[in-house]
């Protein structure tokens, strides 16, 4: 979201799209003049985190009524929903004909949740998430998180220690 906000700000700076004017102002406030941004940002080892920090600015600009920033928030919610739907599709495909995989699938209907700082900061993200999940997977209920993201990480860690989680390359490892 932060990167997309900066891209729109740069399009405004370049005279290509005035919709990013408010984001350009926010980018200047945070990072200085736009011609310095590539050297400042893309040479850093922690650039992903620095770019992600600009998401806070996008949220503030959206809350101030900027339509372009509001659309970026809605797009973030839709993208999160697309990921959730794909994960559910993959989980269901993986359990087809595999009794062991089916044993770890939750009983009852599938559900999806969005949580974290961005979801807490913007109801637009949450609403777009819910709408996109409903359009992609009407059989899936969008529910509220039962806790904070760290609590979910702890639950996964406990499940791994107890042998109730299967390692997934790139996401979860058991040792």
N, C-alpha and C positions, 0 to 999 in steps of 0.2 A: 504494500500500500504506500509506504514511504517513497519507494523508487518510482512508482507510477505517479505520485503527486509531484515529484521533482521533474519527471519527464514532461508532465503537462505544464509545469512552471517554465521549463526551458523552451517549450513550444511557444509560450507567451512571450518570453524574452526574445526569441527569434522572429517574432511577428507573425507566426503561423496560426495561432489560436488564442484569441483574447480571453477565452474561457478560463485560462489558467492565471489570470492577473492576480487574484487573491493568494494563490499558492506561490506565485513568484515573490510577492511581498513577504510571505512567511519564510520562504527559502532564503531570501536576502537577510532577514532578521536572524535566522539560525546560522547560515553559512557564509554570508557576505555576498560579494558580487558573483553572478552566475558564471562568468568566464573563469573563475577560480575553482568552481565545483569539481570538474573532472580531476584536476591535480590533487585537490583536497580529499576527495572521496574514494576514487578508484585505485589509488596507490596504497591504501590502508589494508592491513591484514584483517581488521575488524569492520570492513566496509559494510557487510550485510547488517550488522547491528546498528551502525551509524545511519544507514539508509532507513532501517526500520524505525529508528527514533523519530524520523520525520512523519511517521504515521500519526503521532500525537498532534502535530501541526495540521495535518489533513483533517483530523477530527475537530479541532478547534475552528478551522475555517468553515467546515461543514455546519457546525453548530451556530456559527455566525450567519448562516443562511446562504452560503455560496453553493450554487447548483452543481458546479463541476466537482467540487469536493464531496458533495452528497452522493453524486453518481459513483464516484470512486469507492465510497463506503458500501453502497449497494452492490457494486461489482465484487468487492471483497467478500460480502456475504454469499453471493451467488457462487463464487469460486470455492468457498469453503463447503457449500452444499454439494457442489459437483464432486469434490473429494470424498465427502461422506457417502454419497450415493455410490461412487465407484468402490469404496471400501466395503460397503454392504454387498454390492454385487459380487465382489471378489470372494467375500466370506461365504456367501451362499453357493457360489460355484465350487469353492473348495470343499464344501461339506457334502456335495452331491455324491452319493455312493460311498462315502468314507465314514464309517460308523464312529471312528475315533474323533474325527473333526466334528461330527454332529454332536458328540457328547459334550464338547466345549461351547457349542452354540447356546445362547440364552433361550430359555423357554418363553413362549409367547411371541407377540409381534415385535418386529424390529423397531428400534428407536434410534434417534440421532440427537446430539446435543452440541451446541456451540458454547465455548467457554473461553476464558482468558481475558487479557486486558482490553483487547479491541472490542470484544463482545460487551464487556462491562462499560466501555466508554461510549458506545453508540448503539442505540436501539435500531438505527437504520441497518446496521450489519445483521443484527439478530432477525429483524423482519424479512430482509432479503433472503437470509439463510432459510427461514421457515417456508417462505413462498417457493423457493427453488427446490427444496426437498419435496414439498407437496406436488410440484409439477413433475419432477423426475420419478419420485417414488411415493405415490399416494398411499401405499400400504405401510409407510413408515411414520411413526409418531415423532414429532419434535418435542422433546421434553426439556425441562430445566435441569441444569447441572445439580448433582447431589452434593457437590463440594467444590473446592478450589482445585485448579490444575495440579498443584503439588500433592494434594490428597489422592488424586487419581494416579499420579506417578508412584506414590507409596503403595497403593493397592496393587499396581502392576508388579512392583518389586517384591511384595509379599507373595503374590501368586507365583512369580518365578522361583523364589526360594522354596516354596512349598510344592513345586513341580506341577503347578496348575496353569502355567503359561508356556506356550511353545515358542522357541526362538524364531524370530523372523529377521532374515538378513537385512542389516541396515537399520533396524528398529529396536530389537530387543535381543539381548544375548544372555545366556545362562552360563555360568562357569562352575 
